[in-house]
Structure formats: structure tokens, C-alpha cells
Amino acid sequence: MIVNLEQIKPHPSHLFRSAQAARSCCRSSYCRPRSRCAQPACSAGVTDEAGKPLTNRRQTLNKAAAALLILAAQPVEPVGAEVEYVPATIQPNLAPRQGTFDPTDEDLRDAAALLQRALNAQEVQQEEALLTELITKYESNKSNWVPDVVGRAYGNRGNARSRQGKLQESLADYNTAIRICPWSGDPVLNRGVVLEALGQYEDALTDYRAVLAVQPQDPAGWNNLGNASAGLGRWKDAKEFYGKAASLAPEFAFSVANKAVAMFQLGEINESMREMRALLRRYPDFPDMRAALAAADWSIGKLGDAESNYQRLNDPRYRDRDWLKVNRRWPPKLLSAWEAFLDIKKVAVS
């Protein structure tokens, strides 16, 4: 029996992040659902916030688009020192040939089973513990399969730790996965998500560009590049990158939504609102676009339309200003319009 590592799949019940996990949040960065070296566990469960069912993690980009939102909502645990950032150079030509792995190797079979148990774990703490067990047990093994399997373990443990707010520890794991598996872009992409959560946008940009250098048709890389650019206030660049992601994967609703809010920030109000309405026709229960359109309507004096969209908003987080500013990270102009609308609502109620 051949041990096929590509059949090992991450468990769909956990979100990573990325930049920013299932959050279906426009400014969230996508984290990679599968990886040759490091497979993150980042899925939203049954449906995303646009109301779409989340079934196949690899086929649907939208299901993982909320990684940073979930990640940012976790309490960050203090650590002794910050992990040093070293830019990555992805080298796909170094990828191992799994056909050379010995399928009768009991250690390989045990390590693969342990990795699958970790990815099937119902609790993130159990997932982290099982991955730690795998790393401890096999990291010093000299077999040719070790970099691939142990690299996967480090990458997935980085995801598990990031979901618990252990951001510096997760960075250390990604760094190790990148060193062990220099052929894989996934730990680089996922490291960028955590760097965004830490506000290290320039470093996140560097990671996303490294991914795109070897995977130029990757919509996740372009979307995340837009998020990091937005974090630096470079909204024109962000709009361009979101548009690239949307053109590569039209079904990736979050990149379209990201583009819409970037356009609003740039003063392209009519075009922005057209995109918002188009998304809501496809996904009527998409709360981010419902709230954004309500704010945009209010900003141009369409109070009735703003109220109508507000009444259809079913996500209480959008009434939490701190959440919108810190976790969701709406662009300043849209946030200002929404806060002004909420102020009117508050006065009307009182």
C-alpha cells in the first residue's frame, strides 16, 4: 500500500486566518487550505457569511477567506521575544518525489496516521498536541520523507497556534516549515496572514510577493497582497490587487467585496455601490456587503435604502464599532459613514 500524503486533508471545522479565516470578511486574507508542506486547517464550517455551503475546502476560496478576522479576535498570548523575520525564496524545483518514499516504512505510516489524526481533531488544543507529538517523535529521523511530513506538521501547528492567539509561536513554526520545505508556498502565504495580524504589513507584502513569484495565477496571493496594501493605506494598489484576484477567480466573492470597499475609499462611490449590489444579488445574506451598502446609501443621502439594508443585516458584529475598526478593518471613509449612520440610529432609538 502506498502512503499518499496528498490524501491527508485538514479538518474542516477549524479556521486559521488568513492575513485574516470562517470569517467571510472583505478585508480578510485567505489562508491556504492545503499544502504540500504545510496544510493549514482553515474552513468556515457549514456556510460562509455569504450564505454559500462550505463543502470542499480546496475547491472553494470563499470558505477560508475569513482567517484574519477569526485570528484577530483571539486573545494574543505574551511570549518572551519576537521571532525574527527572514524573507523566503520559494524553490518548487526542490520538491521531493513522494514516489521514492518507502510505503512499507512503519515510521512513515505511523507519522502519516498521526498527522491525519491531528487534522481530524475536534479541538485545536488536541490538534496542536498531536502535531507536537509527531514533530518530537520524527524530527530527528533521517528518512527521505521526514522534511515533507514534519514540514507539514510544523505548518499545521503554526495554524493551530495562530487560531489560539499564539502568534509569535506560530511564526516560529512557519519559519521552520519554510526552512524544511523551501519548495512550498503555503507556509509563506500563511505566515503573511499572521504578519498582517501583527501589523507587519511590509513583511506580509514580501511574503505574498514571494508566493506570486512562483504562482502568479494564485487568487489568494493577489487578494492577500491587496489586504496588506490596504493596511498600509495604499488603496489604489489594493484595488488593483483585489481586481486581479477577482479576475482569476470570479467565484471568490471576498475579493470582489474587497475591491468594492477599496473603490469606496478612493471616492469611486457609484462603481463601488454597483459592485456591492451585484454581490448582494448573488448572496443576499452577505452581511459585510449588506452593512457596507447601508453605509454607502447613507453617505449619499438615501436614508430609506440605508434603513432597508440595515434591517436586513443579521450579524450583530457590525454594530460593534471596535470590532469593525480593529478586527474587520473597514477603510476609513466607509467606517466613518457607518458610524455616522449608527449615531443617527442611536439618537432615533433614544
Secondary structure, 3 states (H helix, E strand, C coil): CCCCHHHCCCCCCCCCCCCCCCCCCCCCCCCCCCCCCCCCCCCCCCECCCCCECCCCCCCCHHHCCHHHHHHHCCCCCCCCCCCCCCCCCCHHHCCCHHHCCCCCHHHHHHHHHHHHHHHCCCHHHHHHHHHHHHHHHCCCCCCCHHHHHHHHHHHHHHHHHHCCCHHHHHHHHHHHHHHCCCCCHHHHHHHHHHHHCCCHHHHHHHHHHHHHHCCCCHHHHHHHHHHHHHCCCHHHHHHHHHHHHHHCCCCHHHHHHHHHHHHHCCCHHHHHHHHHHHHHHCCCCHHHHHHHHHHHHHCCCHHHHHHHHHCCCCHHHHCHHHHHHHHCCCHHHHHHHHHHHHHHHHHHC
